[in-house]
Amino acid sequence: MELHEYASLDAVGLAELIRSGEVSSREVEETARRAIELVNLDLNALTQPLFDPALDHDSTGPLAGVPCLIKDSGPFARGVSFTLGSRSIRGAFAGVDHELMTRFRAAGLVTLGQTTAPELGLSFSTEPVLYGPTRNPWDLARGVGGSSGGAAALVAAGAVPIAHGNDGGGSLRIPASSCGLVGLKPSRGRTPSGPLVGESGFGLVAEFALTRTVRDAAVLLDAVSAPTVGEKYTSSAPRRPYVSELRADPGRLRIALMSDAWSGVAIDAQVAATALAAGTTLEWIGHVVEHARPDLNPDDIIDGAMLGALATGGAMLRAPSRPDPALLEAVSRAILAETATSTALELMAAIDAQHRVTRMVGMFFGEYDLLVTPTLGQLPAPHGTLDYDNPGYTMRTWLQRILDYGPFTAPFNVSGNPAISLPLGQSREGLPIGVQLVAAHGREDLLLQIAAQLEQALPWSGRQPPIYVD
């Protein structure tokens, strides 16, 4: 199989080609290995050599034979080492599969390697000291976002059509925006957290993947989103398969549009203009679009987001062997130190803030069907802009710094609503610009319906970064 043919197909297209017998899954895997290794020379997006052989998978699943990568974000695939991007965690191995990995295998995904992430997943850039910066295929001098940055770089460069990621504050949507991809964060409880974790990041973290097309996101969500026994959170079952929503008429929706941040931080003019243009397109399609937004307190957003950092710090402190502070980056050291001295009252205050955000967002979606925002507040940042190894930050000031860069995503981790970033624009510099759609809890169907409309009205499939496999 030629590289250009491989890179031109999304996951659904590759699966169809394999089922037809035109190519074998072995041919696709061999091509994927060449593609990954080729672009990774420029991108630095892998944590270790490719798995040889690929991880076990079901050869009859709906995405049988489709190459995939997993993120270095903790114990995910049995027998695979992980570091969470940290020098302090090297040599750890997953003893069991994450439930999502079990479903990846059942779907037929062929897992070939592991992608980079910032230390402990607590940054909107992927530049860990352990691996060095992961570079953006659109501009090697710029970052890929975080924390699912390595995944985004390799999907954007055509190396694989799907790569695992997770999202605790924007960690799927921000890399999607930075690299020109589709990044869906499912509703709280839509995808599993177990078996090792019952509530990931106090419910802020959702597991899923990055894709290049909306239909790949829909097909994968169908494959992995069934309820799991024992999960703390679950979402109501969809009325029909998500892939069916791509052809469904959502009717005339009432859509809210915002382009300025709750905190008042300045938003790049090109980024804001792209979100406004998306609103104009939605009006042209036939929806009612109004300037409106949930009434959120910026301090509540930060306090709610703090739960994710506290959960990470607590997990590290409770680990059988605590990390050596000398091997941690500066912000990680601050987070672990502050977590160790935090009180139950402080934790309760953060949970109260989460409840206020959740309630206000829920009330907002009693009035509007969707919210449209920019995904990021800025264009993809040059390397070093978000310096996680800077000792000048506390937990709160670091969160403030990254939320100034990406102010639109974290509120919906705090509230648990589904959200998707779509690559609807490009800057004058040729950099991708993402637009975020948010829906009421459990309404991924609505997100996918409108995402499909926008993909047809403002297609992005013809855009390729300078670093691309063909």
C-alpha positions as CSV (number, residue, x, y, z in Angstrom):
1,M,0.0,0.0,0.0
2,E,1.4,3.4,-1.0
3,L,1.8,6.1,1.7
4,H,-0.3,8.6,-0.2
5,E,-3.2,6.2,-0.5
6,Y,-2.9,5.3,3.2
7,A,-2.8,8.9,4.4
8,S,-5.8,9.9,2.2
9,L,-8.1,7.6,4.1
10,D,-9.8,8.0,7.5
11,A,-10.3,5.1,9.8
12,V,-13.7,4.2,8.3
13,G,-12.2,4.3,4.8
14,L,-9.3,2.0,5.8
15,A,-11.6,-0.5,7.5
16,E,-13.8,-0.6,4.4
17,L,-10.8,-1.2,2.2
18,I,-9.6,-4.0,4.4
19,R,-13.0,-5.7,4.6
20,S,-13.3,-5.5,0.8
21,G,-10.1,-7.5,0.4
22,E,-8.4,-4.8,-1.7
23,V,-5.6,-4.6,0.9
24,S,-4.8,-6.8,3.9
25,S,-4.6,-5.6,7.4
26,R,-0.9,-6.6,7.4
27,E,-0.2,-4.3,4.4
28,V,-2.0,-1.5,6.2
29,E,0.0,-2.1,9.4
30,E,3.3,-2.1,7.5
31,T,2.4,1.1,5.8
32,A,1.4,2.7,9.1
33,R,4.8,1.7,10.6
34,R,6.6,3.4,7.8
35,A,4.4,6.5,8.0
36,I,4.8,6.9,11.8
37,E,8.6,6.5,11.8
38,L,8.9,8.8,8.8
39,V,7.1,11.8,10.3
40,N,8.2,11.2,13.9
41,L,11.8,12.1,12.9
42,D,10.5,15.7,12.7
43,L,7.7,15.6,15.3
44,N,9.2,13.8,18.3
45,A,5.8,12.4,19.2
46,L,6.6,8.8,20.4
47,T,7.8,7.8,23.9
48,Q,9.5,4.5,22.8
49,P,10.0,2.4,19.7
50,L,6.9,1.0,18.0
51,F,5.4,-2.1,19.5
52,D,6.6,-5.3,17.8
53,P,4.3,-7.1,17.4
54,A,1.2,-4.8,17.6
55,L,-1.0,-5.3,20.7
56,D,-3.6,-8.0,20.5
57,H,-7.0,-7.1,18.9
58,D,-10.1,-8.5,17.4
59,S,-9.9,-9.0,13.7
60,T,-13.7,-8.8,13.3
61,G,-14.4,-5.5,15.0
62,P,-15.9,-2.5,13.2
63,L,-12.5,-0.9,12.8
64,A,-10.5,-4.1,12.3
65,G,-7.1,-3.5,11.0
66,V,-7.1,0.3,11.6
67,P,-3.8,1.5,13.1
68,C,-4.0,3.4,16.4
69,L,-1.7,4.8,19.1
70,I,-2.2,5.1,22.8
71,K,-1.2,8.1,25.1
72,D,1.4,8.0,27.8
73,S,-1.1,9.0,30.5
74,G,-0.9,6.2,33.0
75,P,-1.5,2.4,33.1
76,F,-3.6,1.8,29.9
77,A,-2.6,-1.4,28.1
78,R,-1.5,-4.4,30.0
79,G,2.3,-5.1,29.8
80,V,3.0,-1.6,28.3
81,S,5.3,0.7,30.3
82,F,4.2,4.2,31.1
83,T,5.8,7.4,32.5
84,L,3.1,10.1,32.4
85,G,5.9,12.2,30.8
86,S,7.9,12.1,34.0
87,R,11.5,11.2,34.8
88,S,10.3,10.0,38.2
89,I,8.0,7.2,36.9
90,R,10.2,5.3,34.5
91,G,9.9,1.6,34.6
92,A,6.2,1.3,35.6
93,F,4.0,-1.2,33.7
94,A,0.2,-1.6,33.4
95,G,-0.9,-4.8,35.0
96,V,-4.3,-4.8,33.3
97,D,-6.1,-3.1,30.4
98,H,-8.0,0.1,31.0
99,E,-11.6,-0.6,30.0
100,L,-11.3,1.7,27.1
101,M,-8.3,-0.3,25.9
102,T,-10.4,-3.4,26.1
103,R,-12.9,-1.7,23.8
104,F,-10.2,-0.5,21.5
105,R,-9.1,-4.1,21.1
106,A,-12.7,-5.3,20.5
107,A,-13.2,-2.7,17.9
108,G,-10.2,-4.1,16.0
109,L,-7.8,-1.2,16.4
110,V,-4.2,-2.2,15.8
111,T,-2.2,-0.4,18.5
112,L,1.3,0.3,17.3
113,G,2.9,2.6,19.8
114,Q,2.6,5.2,22.6
115,T,2.5,9.0,22.2
116,T,4.0,11.8,24.3
117,A,2.3,13.9,26.9
118,P,3.4,16.6,29.4
119,E,4.4,15.6,32.8
120,L,1.4,14.3,34.7
121,G,-0.8,15.6,31.9
122,L,-1.0,19.0,33.6
123,S,-0.2,21.4,30.8
124,F,-1.7,22.8,27.6
125,S,1.7,22.2,25.9
126,T,3.6,18.9,25.3
127,E,7.2,19.7,26.1
128,P,8.3,17.4,29.0
129,V,11.9,17.4,30.1
130,L,11.9,13.6,29.7
131,Y,11.2,13.6,26.0
132,G,11.7,17.2,24.9
133,P,9.1,19.2,22.9
134,T,6.7,17.5,20.5
135,R,6.7,19.6,17.3
136,N,3.6,20.8,15.4
137,P,3.4,19.4,11.8
138,W,2.1,22.8,10.7
139,D,5.1,24.7,12.1
140,L,7.9,22.9,13.8
141,A,8.7,25.9,15.9
142,R,5.3,25.7,17.6
143,G,3.7,23.4,20.1
144,V,0.9,20.9,19.6
145,G,-1.1,21.7,22.7
146,G,-1.6,19.4,25.6
147,S,-2.0,17.1,27.1
148,S,-2.7,14.7,24.2
149,G,-0.1,16.4,22.1
150,G,1.9,13.5,20.6
151,A,-1.4,11.9,19.5
152,A,-2.5,15.1,17.8
153,A,0.8,15.5,16.0
154,L,0.8,12.0,14.5
155,V,-2.8,12.1,13.5
156,A,-2.4,15.5,11.9
157,A,0.6,14.3,9.9
158,G,-1.3,11.4,8.4
159,A,0.6,8.7,10.4
160,V,-2.5,7.2,11.9
161,P,-6.2,8.1,11.5
162,I,-7.0,7.6,15.2
163,A,-5.0,8.1,18.4
164,H,-6.2,7.7,22.0
165,G,-6.2,10.7,24.3
166,N,-8.1,12.0,27.3
167,D,-9.4,15.4,28.4
168,G,-9.4,16.8,31.9
169,G,-9.3,20.5,31.0
170,G,-9.1,20.6,27.2
171,S,-6.5,17.9,26.6
172,L,-8.2,16.5,23.5
173,R,-9.8,19.7,22.2
174,I,-6.7,22.0,22.5
175,P,-4.4,19.6,20.6
176,A,-7.2,19.2,18.0
177,S,-7.3,23.0,17.6
178,S,-3.5,23.3,17.5
179,C,-3.1,20.6,14.9
180,G,-6.3,20.9,12.7
181,L,-8.2,17.8,14.0
182,V,-11.5,16.7,15.4
183,G,-11.4,16.4,19.1
184,L,-14.5,15.1,20.9
185,K,-14.7,15.2,24.7
186,P,-17.6,12.9,25.6
187,S,-20.1,13.6,28.4
188,R,-19.1,12.6,31.9
189,G,-19.8,8.9,32.2
190,R,-20.1,8.3,28.4
191,T,-16.7,6.4,28.2
192,P,-15.3,4.2,31.0
193,S,-12.7,5.1,33.7
194,G,-12.1,1.6,35.2
195,P,-11.1,-0.8,36.3
196,L,-8.3,1.0,38.3
197,V,-10.1,4.4,38.6
198,G,-13.7,5.0,39.6
199,E,-13.7,8.8,39.2
200,S,-10.9,10.2,37.1
201,G,-10.0,13.7,38.3
202,F,-13.2,14.1,40.4
203,G,-15.1,13.5,37.2
204,L,-13.2,16.1,35.1
205,V,-11.4,13.6,32.8
206,A,-13.0,11.9,29.8
207,E,-11.3,9.2,27.8
208,F,-11.6,9.1,24.0
209,A,-9.5,9.9,20.9
210,L,-8.4,12.3,18.2
211,T,-9.5,11.9,14.6
212,R,-9.4,13.7,11.3
213,T,-13.1,13.3,10.4
214,V,-16.4,13.5,12.2
215,R,-17.5,10.1,11.0
216,D,-14.5,8.5,12.6
217,A,-15.4,10.1,15.9
218,A,-19.0,8.8,15.6
219,V,-18.0,5.3,14.7
220,L,-15.4,5.1,17.5
221,L,-17.9,6.5,20.0
222,D,-20.4,3.8,19.0
223,A,-17.7,1.2,19.6
224,V,-16.5,2.3,23.1
225,S,-19.3,4.0,24.9
226,A,-21.5,1.3,26.4
227,P,-22.1,1.5,30.2
228,T,-19.7,-0.4,32.4
229,V,-20.8,-2.1,35.6
230,G,-19.5,-0.3,38.7
231,E,-18.7,3.0,37.1
232,K,-19.5,6.0,39.4
233,Y,-20.9,8.0,36.4
234,T,-22.9,6.8,33.5
235,S,-24.7,8.7,30.7
236,S,-28.0,7.7,29.2
237,A,-27.9,5.4,26.2
238,P,-28.2,7.1,22.8
239,R,-31.5,6.8,20.9
240,R,-29.7,5.2,17.9
241,P,-26.1,4.7,16.8
242,Y,-24.0,7.9,16.7
243,V,-23.0,7.2,13.1
244,S,-26.7,7.5,12.2
245,E,-26.7,11.1,13.5
246,L,-24.4,12.2,10.7
247,R,-27.3,12.0,8.3
248,A,-30.0,13.1,10.7
249,D,-31.7,16.5,10.5
250,P,-31.4,18.3,13.9
251,G,-34.1,20.8,12.9
252,R,-33.8,24.5,13.5
253,L,-31.7,24.9,16.7
254,R,-31.2,27.8,19.0
255,I,-27.4,28.3,19.2
256,A,-25.5,30.7,21.5
257,L,-22.2,32.2,20.3
258,M,-19.4,33.7,22.3
259,S,-15.9,34.9,21.3
260,D,-14.7,36.6,24.5
261,A,-13.5,34.8,27.6
262,W,-15.2,34.8,31.0
263,S,-12.0,36.0,32.6
264,G,-11.7,39.0,30.2
265,V,-8.3,37.8,28.9
266,A,-7.6,39.0,25.4
267,I,-8.4,36.6,22.5
268,D,-6.5,36.6,19.3
269,A,-8.4,38.4,16.6
270,Q,-8.1,35.6,14.0
271,V,-9.3,33.1,16.6
272,A,-12.4,35.2,17.5
273,A,-13.2,35.8,13.9
274,T,-13.2,32.1,13.1
275,A,-15.7,31.4,15.8
276,L,-17.9,34.3,14.6
277,A,-17.7,33.0,11.0
278,A,-18.8,29.6,12.2
279,G,-21.8,31.3,13.7
280,T,-22.6,33.0,10.4
281,T,-22.4,29.6,8.7
282,L,-24.8,28.1,11.1
283,E,-27.2,30.9,10.4
284,W,-26.8,30.2,6.7
285,I,-27.6,26.6,7.3
286,G,-30.8,27.7,9.0
287,H,-30.2,27.8,12.7
288,V,-31.0,30.8,15.0
289,V,-27.7,32.2,16.4
290,E,-27.5,34.7,19.3
291,H,-24.7,36.1,21.3
292,A,-25.0,34.6,24.7
293,R,-23.0,32.5,27.2
294,P,-23.4,30.8,30.6
295,D,-23.1,33.1,33.5
296,L,-19.9,31.7,35.0
297,N,-17.7,33.1,37.7
298,P,-14.0,32.9,36.5
299,D,-12.9,32.0,40.1
300,D,-15.3,29.1,40.1
301,I,-13.8,27.8,36.8
302,I,-10.3,27.9,38.3
303,D,-11.4,26.4,41.6
304,G,-13.3,23.6,39.7
305,A,-10.3,22.9,37.5
306,M,-8.1,22.7,40.6
307,L,-9.9,19.4,41.3
308,G,-8.0,17.8,38.4
309,A,-4.6,18.9,39.7
310,L,-5.5,17.8,43.3
311,A,-6.6,14.4,42.1
312,T,-3.3,14.0,40.2
313,G,-1.3,15.1,43.1
314,G,-3.2,12.9,45.5
315,A,-2.7,9.8,43.2
316,M,1.0,10.4,43.1
317,L,1.2,10.8,46.9
318,R,-0.8,7.6,47.5
319,A,1.3,5.6,45.0
320,P,3.3,2.6,46.4
321,S,6.5,4.6,45.7
322,R,6.3,8.3,45.8
323,P,8.0,10.2,43.0
324,D,11.4,11.7,43.7
325,P,10.9,15.5,43.9
326,A,14.3,16.0,42.3
327,L,13.1,14.2,39.2
328,L,9.9,16.2,38.9
329,E,9.4,19.4,36.9
330,A,8.9,22.6,39.0
331,V,5.1,22.8,38.6
332,S,4.6,19.1,39.5
333,R,6.7,19.7,42.7
334,A,4.5,22.6,43.6
335,I,1.3,20.6,43.0
336,L,2.5,17.7,45.1
337,A,3.6,19.9,47.9
338,E,0.3,21.9,47.9
339,T,-1.8,18.7,47.7
340,A,0.0,17.2,50.7
341,T,-0.9,20.2,52.8
342,S,-4.4,20.9,51.5
343,T,-7.4,20.4,53.8
344,A,-10.8,18.8,53.6
345,L,-12.4,22.2,53.7
346,E,-10.3,23.4,50.7
347,L,-11.3,20.3,48.8
348,M,-15.0,20.9,49.7
349,A,-14.7,24.5,48.5
350,A,-13.4,23.3,45.1
351,I,-16.2,20.8,44.9
352,D,-18.8,23.5,45.7
353,A,-17.3,25.6,42.8
354,Q,-17.7,22.6,40.5
355,H,-21.3,22.3,41.5
356,R,-22.0,26.0,40.8
357,V,-20.4,25.7,37.4
358,T,-22.4,22.5,36.6
359,R,-25.7,24.1,37.7
360,M,-25.2,27.3,35.7
361,V,-24.2,25.4,32.6
362,G,-27.1,23.0,33.0
363,M,-29.5,26.0,33.3
364,F,-28.0,27.6,30.2
365,F,-28.8,24.5,28.1
366,G,-32.3,24.6,29.2
367,E,-32.5,27.7,27.0
368,Y,-30.1,27.0,24.2
369,D,-29.4,23.8,22.2
370,L,-25.7,24.5,21.6
371,L,-22.9,26.9,22.5
372,V,-20.2,27.9,20.0
373,T,-16.9,29.3,21.2
374,P,-13.3,29.4,20.1
375,T,-11.4,26.3,21.3
376,L,-8.1,28.1,22.1
377,G,-7.7,31.8,22.9
378,Q,-4.6,32.0,20.8
379,L,-2.8,30.5,17.8
380,P,-0.6,27.5,18.6
381,A,2.2,28.8,20.8
382,P,5.9,28.8,20.1
383,H,7.9,26.2,22.1
384,G,8.7,27.5,25.6
385,T,5.6,29.7,25.9
386,L,4.1,27.5,28.7
387,D,7.1,26.6,30.7
388,Y,6.0,23.8,33.1
389,D,9.5,23.6,34.7
390,N,9.3,27.2,35.9
391,P,9.6,27.3,39.7
392,G,7.8,30.6,39.9
393,Y,4.3,29.0,39.7
394,T,1.9,27.8,42.4
395,M,-0.8,25.3,41.5
396,R,-3.3,28.2,41.2
397,T,-1.1,30.5,39.2
398,W,-0.2,27.7,36.8
399,L,-3.8,26.9,36.2
400,Q,-4.5,30.6,35.7
401,R,-1.6,30.7,33.1
402,I,-2.9,27.8,31.0
403,L,-6.5,29.0,31.2
404,D,-5.4,32.4,30.0
405,Y,-4.0,30.6,26.9
406,G,-7.0,28.3,26.6
407,P,-10.0,29.8,28.5
408,F,-12.9,28.1,26.7
409,T,-12.5,24.3,27.4
410,A,-12.1,23.7,31.1
411,P,-15.6,24.9,32.2
412,F,-17.1,21.9,30.4
413,N,-14.8,19.4,32.1
414,V,-15.9,21.0,35.4
415,S,-19.6,20.6,34.4
416,G,-19.2,17.3,32.5
417,N,-20.8,18.5,29.2
418,P,-19.9,17.0,25.9
419,A,-17.8,19.3,23.6
420,I,-16.1,19.0,20.3
421,S,-13.4,21.0,18.5
422,L,-13.6,21.3,14.8
423,P,-10.8,22.6,12.5
424,L,-12.9,25.3,10.8
425,G,-10.3,28.0,10.2
426,Q,-6.7,28.8,9.3
427,S,-4.7,31.8,10.2
428,R,-2.8,34.1,7.9
429,E,0.3,32.2,8.9
430,G,-1.3,28.9,7.7
431,L,-2.0,27.6,11.3
432,P,-5.2,25.7,12.1
433,I,-7.9,27.4,14.3
434,G,-10.4,25.3,16.1
435,V,-14.0,26.1,17.0
436,Q,-15.7,24.4,20.0
437,L,-19.3,23.2,20.1
438,V,-20.8,22.4,23.5
439,A,-24.1,20.6,24.2
440,A,-26.3,19.6,27.1
441,H,-25.1,16.6,29.1
442,G,-25.6,13.4,27.1
443,R,-26.3,15.2,23.8
444,E,-23.3,13.9,21.7
445,D,-25.9,13.1,19.1
446,L,-26.6,16.8,18.6
447,L,-22.9,17.7,18.6
448,L,-22.3,15.1,15.8
449,Q,-25.2,16.3,13.8
450,I,-24.0,19.9,13.7
451,A,-20.4,18.9,13.3
452,A,-21.4,16.9,10.2
453,Q,-23.2,20.0,8.9
454,L,-20.2,22.2,9.4
455,E,-17.8,19.6,8.0
456,Q,-19.9,19.7,4.8
457,A,-20.3,23.5,4.7
458,L,-16.6,24.3,5.7
459,P,-14.7,21.2,4.6
460,W,-11.1,20.8,6.0
461,S,-10.1,17.5,4.3
462,G,-8.1,19.3,1.7
463,R,-5.7,20.9,4.2
464,Q,-2.4,19.2,4.9
465,P,0.4,20.4,7.1
466,P,3.9,20.7,5.6
467,I,5.0,17.6,7.6
468,Y,2.8,14.9,6.1
469,V,3.4,11.3,5.2
470,D,2.9,11.7,1.5
